[in-house]
Amino acid sequence: MKKVLVEFINTWAGCDGYTHAVEATAAKYEDKVDVKIYYAGKNTEYIKKYGVIFRATLIINEKKKIQRLSKNIIEKEIALAVEELDKGGEL
């Protein structure tokens, strides 16, 4: 079964609230969403995929990049991706 890939790049300690929002929202769709959290300075594998990132960034299915974040935006973007998956759309 295909799943939505949600990646979050946490660039500083002030982004921890967004990290919790990503994890909590993804937990609602646990069988449909895979989450990968990267911490700048600790994890470097995201740099090969996306380059150097200086702002907290949510990436959906390795394609859609969102840098203007809020809890509502995170919830909306993950819900839209799951809805697209349910419709059989391209991931």
C-alpha positions in Angstrom: 0.0 0.0 0.0 1.3 3.4 -0.9 1.8 6.0 1.8 2.2 9.7 2.0 5.8 10.7 2.9 5.9 13.7 5.2 9.4 15.1 5.9 10.0 17.9 8.3 13.3 19.8 8.6 13.6 21.3 12.1 16.2 24.1 11.8 16.2 25.4 15.4 14.7 24.7 18.8 11.9 27.2 18.2 10.5 24.8 15.6 9.8 22.0 18.1 6.1 23.0 18.2 5.9 22.3 14.5 7.6 19.0 15.0 4.9 18.0 17.5 2.2 19.2 15.1 3.6 17.1 12.3 3.8 14.0 14.5 0.4 14.5 16.0 -1.3 15.1 12.6 0.4 12.1 11.1 -0.7 10.0 14.0 -4.3 10.6 12.9 -3.5 8.9 9.6 -0.9 6.4 11.0 -1.6 3.7 8.4 -1.4 6.2 5.5 1.5 8.4 6.4 5.2 7.9 7.0 7.0 10.7 8.8 10.7 11.6 8.8 11.9 14.4 11.0 15.3 15.9 10.3 17.2 18.1 12.8 19.6 20.6 11.2 23.1 20.0 12.6 22.3 16.4 13.6 20.9 14.9 10.4 22.5 15.5 7.0 20.8 13.1 4.7 18.2 15.7 3.7 20.9 18.0 2.3 21.6 15.5 -0.6 17.9 15.5 -1.5 17.0 19.1 -1.0 20.1 21.2 -0.5 20.9 23.4 2.4 17.7 24.6 4.1 17.7 27.5 6.6 14.0 27.7 7.5 11.8 25.1 9.0 10.4 23.2 6.0 7.6 20.6 5.5 8.0 18.4 2.4 5.2 16.3 1.2 6.0 13.3 -1.0 9.4 14.7 -1.9 7.7 17.2 -4.2 5.7 19.9 -2.3 7.8 22.2 -0.2 6.1 24.4 2.4 8.1 27.0 4.4 5.3 29.2 5.7 4.2 27.1 8.6 1.5 27.0 11.2 -0.3 24.2 13.0 -3.3 24.7 10.7 -1.2 24.7 7.5 0.6 21.5 8.6 -2.8 19.8 9.4 -4.3 21.0 6.1 -1.3 19.9 3.9 -1.1 16.5 5.4 -4.9 16.0 5.1 -4.8 17.1 1.5 -2.0 14.6 0.7 -4.0 11.8 2.4 -7.1 12.8 0.5 -5.2 12.7 -2.8 -3.9 9.2 -1.8 -7.4 8.0 -1.1 -8.6 9.3 -4.5 -5.9 7.2 -6.1 -4.0 10.3 -7.2 -0.3 10.4 -8.1 2.0 10.7 -5.1 
